[in-house]
């Protein structure tokens, strides 16, 4: 095949991800480049060019890293991704980021151990968005410029803002998110889900260019998209939706009184949602805020809680559409055979606990339900 200087190679890559197993998220395959290149890339020219190209990415001592994870969608050749292929790769990476970070935050909060920090979104930087190999060099493209460097004249260092380790059990959730790519999954729900996870990615960079103020607004945007906020009354709507979706049978309730003296009762997650969106409004209206305004309980911040609330909403959405929870449904059906209760009743009883989506452990850790004695 004759190449021009502008021909890219159809592959996405996460230079710093350091994942050691091959797995799929919808139509996108993630695989460790150095372990799988011989198997995955039949063309020796492409394989050699990519191997040379990935030496561009170095650790903080200047040595080439072996942490590159490839993202392939269809055949790997001298071609450009179609718009759909590009969108699928971005969405799949966003699913990976959400699953790894949200489950990692959950693990740390439930263990009451702030040192169990998850990776940041920067660990999963999808560099095909802005840098790709081209014949004997490198093209770096941004919205405002395009640059070209000859091979060997450049290095791209590992960022310092990669966060912590993979401390959460995220693969089951990632498998469910992968099913959202299926044609049978409602297209409008998929669009809202993936757009929400895109804003989750924005909110989880550890770059110094982004402050906690930005992150609160970006996480609020993720909720706005997923829950289809109305144009008015957003704070009350958010609280009502969280009360509706996150209230458990043993949820602790609290009452608040508005400026007119009207009293309202809701579960504690709903009042968190009210306060979080109020914090967002104070930010966008330019009010003076301090770092302590971000704290929720002990070392746990409002952003930590936002991760866990979004995690539960996504799990419930995936369960509703049959993407996760097959074992719950199977066991519920078996129990219903020897009972007067229906399978649906068993499902609802099982859903919050360890036999279901294991939601109660998060609620207990945040003080939203009574803690269970050991």
Secondary structure, DSSP 8 states (H G I E B T S, - for coil): ----TT---S-EEETT----S-EEETTEEEEEHHHHHHHH---HHHHHHHHHHHTTEE-TTS-B-S--EEEE-S--SSS---HHHHHHHHHHHHHHHHHHHHHHHHHHHHTT-TT---B-GGGG-BGGGTEEEETTEEEEE-SS-EEEEETTS--EE--S--BS---S--HHHHHHHHGGGSTTS-HHHHHHHHHHHHHHHHTT---TTS-HHHHHHHHHHHHHHHHT--SS-HHHHHHHHHHHHH--TTB-EEEEE-TTS-EEEEEHHHHHHHHHHHHHHHHHTT----GGGGEEETTEEHHHHHHHHHHHHHHHHHHHTTSS-HHHHHHHHHHHTTSSS-HHHHHHHHHTSTTTT--HHHHHHTTSB-----
